[in-house]
Structures are given as structure tokens and as C-alpha cells.
């Protein structure tokens, strides 16, 4: 489906108070739409779900990555650094696609993976994202929760180390400022409600900490009839592109070796009065019998190639119930 068709469908359905699910790819070229909560797309969001409705922990699934060589990663990294030093970008989210072996199919994996936002499009991809994109309340309060910064909880003084890391702090300031500006295009009285709060995530390799912030504003009273325009005006999501957006996206397309597709796009569910949406990260792509895990991180002039390469690998994991 074309994005312009999606926009019109979203506006009409929301104005009528009719539930729907949607997804938009990274470049906002392609879209998915499902009316109500029944269809071939399986999802589980805080305000609604479709398909199998409960987690079914059985055999602990496993994932085995086959990382691309550091030398190949470094080619794109150098292109990113060039853009940063020229001033084309201040922060750029550089990602790669890693071939992986899975111990089960995506269909079998979906009900076993705990995450705030789960999405399975049969034969195409599985996403288990921890990151909200925007929430819109019945009263028209719009809020965004950019996530930047992770660290293993096993690291000595992990919380302090993460909160006082100058690179992570610089990245977070940049993204919060970008998201605040984005929301100001569609909302009034925009402000940062919470800055760099900590959240804990369980993985098979142990617990990790991540930092997020909350930025909020208010939409016009008739916001449902413009919901499609509002969401599309905020794309691509700032937390997975960088700043400034337009120039940064151009560099991303030059530096990355594989198209992102729906990875780092957004998906959402409108339940008739309330919208929940997510950034499509923690994402496994399927191409025939092959599987690929997309991951990456924010690059600044302070980044090292080896450090960012390792961070990209560290994000290849399956969350656990424990």
C-alpha cells in the first residue's frame, strides 16, 4: 500500500472511532494496514492485540549470529565519520544486517518473545521492540519516548557509568532536541517531561540498562481526523536516523549495505480512542529460508569503529521472561 492511501485510511477510520493497525517502512514509501484487530498480521501492543494473544514459553529459543567482517562494517563507518566531520550530521544511526540461525521459525518464535510491542508479518519479519514511538491519549496528549544508550547490568556501577558517559549524554541531548522540534510541528506546549530515565531489559546474556526520555505536547481537539497526517509528519523517527534528518538519511543510504525496509519504520494500533505506536527495532527479517537480524547504534565524532561494531553485535539477542 502507498503511504498516501494509508494516511487517508487512518484519518477516516480514526474520525469514525474505528480501530486499525498500521505500519510504515523506514523511508515512508510502503505501508501495511489492517482494519480492527483481526487479520494475518499478528501484533501485541499495550492497547490491543491480534492473533495469538498470550505468551507461550516452551523451549528456550536460540539465535546464532554470523557477523559481517569488521572490515566491511568499517567502510560504512568511515563514510559516516566523513559526514560528521563535514558537519552534514551531528549524530547518525548506522545499522547493518547480520545473517543469523534460529532454533525455530518466526511463527514459532513470536509467542515466546516478551516485549512491550510485538509484531509478526508472516513470511516477512518479526519485531519485538522495547521502544515507543508516540502515544496519543483520548484527550489529545501526544508523547514520545526516544531511547538512546544501553549498558550491561554486569558492568561495575552500570547505572552511573551509563548516565555519566559523555558520548551517551551527547547522543541523548541531540535526539531529545530533535524529537522536541518534531513534536512542535504538530503539537502545542511541547516540553520534556522526563530526561534520561533508566529501564531494565532481560536477555539470554543477562540484564541490560537503557536510558529513555519523555517529551509531550497537545494536539487540536479534532486530532483523530488528522491522525495520519500527524504520524507521517514525524517520520522517519528521529531516534533511528539522527540530526539533521534530511542530510542524515542521505548518508545512511550511502553508508549502509542493505536496505532497511520496515526496520526502523513505525507501527501502531488505534483502539478507537487511543493510539500506541512503536519504532520497529529488535527486528528479524526473513528472505525465503534465510534470516537476518538488523541492529546498530548512534555514531558521533567520539565513536570508535571497534566499539560501535561491538555494540551492534551486543544488540543481537532474544529477550527472556526471567
C-alpha positions in Angstrom: 0.0 0.0 0.0 1.2 3.5 -0.8 1.7 5.9 2.2 -0.8 8.4 0.8 -3.5 5.7 0.9 -2.6 4.8 4.4 -2.9 8.5 5.5 -6.4 8.8 4.2 -7.5 5.4 5.7 -6.1 6.4 9.1 -7.8 9.8 9.1 -11.2 8.3 8.1 -11.1 5.4 10.5 -9.9 7.4 13.5 -12.5 10.1 12.8 -15.2 7.4 12.9 -13.7 5.8 16.1 -12.9 2.6 14.2 -9.9 0.5 15.4 -7.0 -0.2 13.0 -3.4 -1.3 12.8 -0.7 0.2 10.6 3.0 0.1 9.8 5.2 2.3 7.7 8.7 1.5 6.4 11.8 3.5 7.2 11.7 5.7 4.1 7.9 6.1 4.3 7.5 4.6 0.8 5.4 1.4 1.8 2.8 0.8 4.3 0.7 -2.0 5.9 -2.9 -1.6 7.1 -5.3 -3.9 8.9 -8.7 -2.9 10.0 -9.7 -3.9 13.5 -7.6 -6.4 15.4 -8.2 -9.4 13.2 -6.1 -10.4 10.1 -3.0 -12.1 9.0 -0.7 -9.7 10.9 -0.1 -10.7 14.5 0.7 -8.0 17.0 0.6 -7.4 20.7 0.6 -3.7 21.9 -0.3 -2.3 25.3 -3.8 -1.2 24.0 -4.7 -4.2 21.8 -3.6 -7.4 20.1 -4.3 -9.7 17.2 -3.7 -13.4 16.6 -2.3 -15.4 19.4 -3.0 -13.4 22.5 -0.7 -14.9 25.1 2.9 -15.7 25.6 3.7 -19.4 25.3 7.1 -20.0 26.8 8.2 -23.5 25.8 11.7 -24.5 24.5 14.0 -21.5 25.1 14.7 -20.3 21.6 18.2 -19.5 20.5 19.9 -17.3 17.9 23.3 -17.7 16.4 24.7 -14.7 14.5 27.2 -14.8 11.7 28.7 -11.3 11.9 29.9 -9.4 8.8 33.7 -8.8 9.0 34.9 -5.7 10.9 36.5 -4.5 7.6 33.1 -4.4 5.9 31.5 -2.6 8.8 34.4 -0.1 8.8 33.7 1.0 5.2 30.3 2.4 6.1 31.6 3.7 9.4 34.2 5.8 7.6 31.5 7.2 5.3 29.5 8.2 8.4 32.5 9.8 10.1 33.2 11.8 6.9 29.7 13.2 7.1 30.1 14.0 10.8 33.4 15.8 10.3 32.0 17.8 7.4 29.1 18.9 9.6 26.4 17.2 7.5 25.2 15.4 10.6 25.8 15.7 14.4 24.6 12.2 15.1 23.8 9.3 12.8 22.2 5.9 13.5 24.3 3.4 11.5 22.9 -0.1 11.1 23.8 -3.4 9.5 22.0 -6.7 8.6 23.6 -9.8 10.2 22.8 -13.3 9.0 21.5 -15.4 11.9 20.5 -19.0 12.5 17.3 -19.5 14.6 16.3 -22.6 16.5 12.7 -22.2 15.3 10.6 -20.4 12.7 9.4 -16.8 13.2 5.9 -18.1 13.6 7.1 -20.3 16.5 9.2 -17.6 17.9 6.5 -14.9 18.1 4.6 -16.3 21.1 7.8 -16.9 23.0 9.3 -13.5 22.9 8.3 -11.0 25.7 8.3 -7.3 24.6 6.1 -4.3 25.1 5.5 -4.2 21.3 5.5 -7.5 19.3 4.7 -7.7 15.6 4.8 -10.7 13.2 4.1 -10.3 9.4 4.2 -13.9 8.2 7.0 -14.6 5.7 8.5 -11.1 6.1 9.6 -10.1 9.6 9.3 -10.4 13.3 9.8 -7.4 15.6 10.0 -7.3 19.4 10.5 -3.6 20.2 11.0 -2.0 23.6 10.8 1.5 22.2 7.5 3.5 22.0 7.3 6.0 19.1 4.3 8.2 20.1 1.3 7.7 22.2 -1.9 9.8 21.7 -4.5 9.9 24.5 -8.2 10.3 24.1 -7.7 13.9 25.2 -5.1 14.6 22.5 -1.9 14.5 24.6 0.9 13.3 22.4 4.1 11.9 23.9 7.3 10.4 22.5 9.9 8.3 24.3 13.2 8.3 22.4 15.6 5.6 23.6 19.4 6.2 23.4 22.0 4.5 25.5 22.4 0.9 26.7 24.9 -0.9 29.0 25.2 -4.4 30.5 24.0 -4.5 34.1 27.0 -6.6 34.8 29.2 -3.6 34.2 30.5 -2.2 37.6 28.3 0.7 38.6 26.4 0.3 35.4 23.7 3.0 36.0 26.3 5.6 36.9 28.6 4.6 34.1 25.7 5.0 31.6 24.4 8.2 32.9 27.8 9.9 33.1 29.1 8.6 29.7 29.8 11.8 27.7 29.2 10.1 24.4 25.8 8.7 25.5 24.9 12.0 27.1 25.7 13.9 23.9 23.6 11.5 21.8 20.7 11.7 24.1 20.7 15.5 24.2 20.7 15.6 20.4 17.8 13.2 20.0 15.7 14.8 22.7 16.2 18.2 21.0 15.3 16.6 17.6 12.1 14.9 18.9 11.0 18.1 20.7 11.3 20.0 17.5 9.4 17.3 15.6 6.5 17.3 18.1 6.4 21.1 17.9 5.4 20.8 14.2 2.2 19.0 15.2 1.5 20.0 18.8 1.5 22.9 21.2 3.0 23.3 24.7 5.7 20.7 24.0 8.2 20.1 26.8 10.5 17.4 28.2 8.6 15.6 31.0 11.4 13.1 32.0 15.0 13.2 30.9 17.2 10.0 30.7 15.3 7.7 33.0 16.5 4.1 33.3 14.8 0.9 32.3 15.9 -2.7 32.7 15.6 -5.5 30.0 16.2 -9.2 30.4 18.2 -11.1 27.7 19.7 -14.5 27.5 23.1 -13.0 28.1 22.0 -11.1 31.2 20.2 -7.9 32.0 20.9 -4.6 30.3 20.0 -1.0 31.2 18.8 1.6 28.8 18.1 5.3 29.0 15.0 7.0 27.6 13.3 10.4 27.8 9.7 11.5 27.6 8.6 14.5 25.5 5.0 15.6 25.4 2.6 18.1 23.9 -1.1 18.6 23.0 -2.9 18.2 19.7 -6.0 20.0 18.5 -9.4 18.6 19.7 -10.2 17.1 16.3 -6.9 15.2 16.2 -8.4 11.8 15.2 -9.4 13.2 11.8 -5.8 14.2 11.2 -4.0 11.2 12.8 -2.5 10.0 9.5 -1.1 13.4 8.7 0.3 13.7 12.3 2.1 10.4 12.2 3.6 10.9 8.7 4.8 14.4 9.6 7.0 12.9 12.3 8.7 10.3 10.0 11.3 9.0 9.9 11.7 8.6 13.6 14.5 10.8 15.0 15.9 8.2 17.3 16.9 5.9 14.5 18.1 8.4 11.9 20.0 11.3 13.6 20.2 15.0 13.2 19.6 16.9 11.0 17.2 14.3 9.4 17.3 15.0 5.7 21.1 15.1 5.3 21.5 12.2 7.7 19.1 10.0 5.8 21.1 10.7 2.6 24.3 9.5 4.4 22.5 6.4 5.8 21.5 5.4 2.3 25.2 5.8 1.1 26.8 4.0 4.1 24.5 1.1 4.7 24.9 -2.0 2.6 21.4 -3.4 2.9 18.0 -1.6 2.6 16.2 -1.3 6.0 12.8 -2.0 4.7 10.3 -1.9 7.6 13.2 -2.0 10.1 13.3 1.3 12.0 10.0 2.2 10.5 7.0 2.6 12.8 3.9 0.6 13.6 0.8 1.5 15.7 -2.6 0.4 16.8 -5.6 2.8 17.3 -8.2 1.2 19.5 -11.0 3.6 18.8 -9.8 6.4 21.1 -6.1 5.9 22.0 -3.0 5.3 19.8 0.0 3.3 20.8 2.9 3.1 18.3 6.5 1.8 18.3 9.8 2.1 16.5 10.5 -1.1 14.7 13.8 -2.1 16.3 14.9 -5.6 17.5 13.9 -6.9 14.1 14.4 -10.2 12.3 13.9 -10.2 8.6 13.0 -13.3 6.6 14.0 -13.9 3.0 13.0 -17.4 2.0 14.8 -19.7 4.3 17.3 -17.1 5.4 17.1 -14.8 8.5 18.8 -11.5 9.2 18.9 -9.5 12.4 19.1 -5.7 11.9 20.9 -3.7 14.6 23.1 -0.7 15.0 23.7 2.4 17.1 24.2 6.2 17.2 27.6 7.4 15.7 29.2 10.6 16.8 32.7 12.1 16.3 33.6 10.4 19.6 32.7 6.9 18.4 35.3 4.2 17.6 34.8 1.7 14.9 35.6 -1.3 17.1 33.3 0.0 19.9 30.3 0.6 17.6 30.9 -2.8 15.9 30.7 -4.5 19.3 27.6 -2.5 20.3 25.9 -3.6 17.0 26.7 -7.3 17.9 25.6 -6.9 21.5 22.1 -5.9 20.3 21.6 -9.2 18.6 19.6 -11.0 21.3 16.3 -12.6 22.2 14.6 -11.2 25.4 13.6 -13.7 28.1 10.8 -13.9 30.6 13.1 -14.1 33.6 
